[in-house]
């Protein structure tokens, strides 16, 4: 209800390789592995690239952004 998809400029995204701050304590069944792969012992498995993007916009800014509609 009240949701719409918006397009954001690619340069507005900040690529990061740190845990998301919006989900402080996920339930145990939704937590990822606590150790990485290949014996690194790190949560990111020794990955050297960012794993997600962060958009620095407020809820009101997103609500007022123009709606993006897919066309076929």
LINQUIBEL-V347251 format. One record per residue. RES is the residue in one small letter. NEAR is the number of other C-alpha atoms within 10 Angstrom. D_LAST is the distance of its C-alpha to the last C-alpha in whole Angstrom. Layout:
{{RES | NEAR | D_LAST} {RES | NEAR | D_LAST}}
This chain:
{{x | 3 | 24} {x | 4 | 24} {x | 8 | 21} {x | 12 | 18} {x | 13 | 16} {x | 13 | 17} {x | 11 | 17} {x | 13 | 20} {x | 7 | 21} {x | 8 | 22} {x | 8 | 26} {x | 12 | 26} {x | 14 | 26} {x | 12 | 30} {x | 14 | 30} {x | 13 | 33} {x | 13 | 34} {x | 11 | 36} {x | 12 | 36} {x | 11 | 34} {x | 7 | 36} {x | 6 | 34} {x | 8 | 35} {x | 8 | 39} {x | 9 | 40} {x | 9 | 38} {x | 8 | 39} {x | 7 | 41} {x | 6 | 39} {x | 8 | 36} {x | 9 | 38} {x | 11 | 37} {x | 11 | 40} {x | 10 | 43} {x | 14 | 43} {x | 15 | 41} {x | 13 | 41} {x | 9 | 43} {x | 9 | 46} {x | 12 | 45} {x | 12 | 46} {x | 14 | 43} {x | 15 | 40} {x | 20 | 38} {x | 15 | 39} {x | 14 | 40} {x | 13 | 37} {x | 8 | 37} {x | 10 | 33} {x | 12 | 32} {x | 12 | 30} {x | 13 | 28} {x | 13 | 27} {x | 11 | 28} {x | 13 | 27} {x | 10 | 30} {x | 10 | 29} {x | 8 | 31} {x | 8 | 29} {x | 8 | 30} {x | 10 | 28} {x | 16 | 25} {x | 14 | 25} {x | 9 | 25} {x | 13 | 22} {x | 13 | 19} {x | 12 | 16} {x | 11 | 13} {x | 10 | 10} {x | 5 | 7} {x | 4 | 4} {x | 3 | 0}}
